[in-house]
Amino acid sequence: MPRTVDLWLDLRSPYSFLAKDPAYALEKELDVALRLRPFSLNLAGIVNLNDPAALANGLRKVKYLYADARRFAAPRGITLLGPKKIFDQKLAHLAWLFSERSGKGRVLIDLAYPRFFRRELDYEDPGAIDALLKESGVDPAGFNAFVAGDGPKELAAHQQEGETQGVFAVPTFVVDGELFWGQDRIDFVRAKLARQSTR
C-alpha cells in the first residue's frame, strides 16, 4: 500500500504553484499517495495595513518573494505575475473541495494556478469559478448549496488539521509527522521517503 504524503497548498501562493508538478513526479517516482490539502494563509493579517512602516516593509517582502519565485519559475517556463490585490481564496478553495467529490480536484488546481498567475482568473468571481468547475469536468449544480452549507465547515476542518500538524505556511509536505516547508525542500522529502523504502 502506498505511503501517504500530505501537501498543503494555497491557490494564491506562487511557491505552492511551483511545488505542484515536482510533487506529482515524486508521487510516481516513489510510489506514494500524494494528498493535496487546502491551507489558507491570512496574508492581510501578516502585515498591519494601518501602519505605513509595516505596510512598506511588507510590500518589500512581497516584491522580493515574487522575484525569488520567478528565479525558480523561469527555467520551467512558468509565468508568475503578482496579483493586483490581495485576493480572498475561499471561493476557489471551496471549488477545489467540491471538485474533489467528483475526483477532479487536481484538474481544477492544474487549470487554476497558471491562470491566476497570468491574471486571467479572479478567485472572487462566482461566474469565473463556475466556468472553472465546468472546464474541470465538474457539474457546478449544487456548488452554491455547498458554499452555503457544508463547504465552509469542510474547509475549516482542513485548516484545523493543517494547524494541528504544525503547518504555518505553504507549500508544506508532511511525511510521517515531519514537516518540510517550501517547494525547494522536495529533495529532503525524497530522501526521507527513499530511506523509508529501504527499511
Buried (B, 14 or more C-beta within 10 A) or exposed (E): EEBEBBBBBBBBBBBBBBBBBBBBEBBEEBEBEBEBBBBBBEBEEEBEEEEEEEEEEBEEEBEEBBEEBBEBBEEEEBEBEBBEEBBBBBBBBBBBBBBBEBEBBBBBBBBBBBBBBEEEBBBEBBEBBBBBBEBBEBEBEEBEEBBEEEBBEBBEEBBEBBEEBEBEBBBBBBBEEEBBBBBBBBEBBBEBBEEEEEE
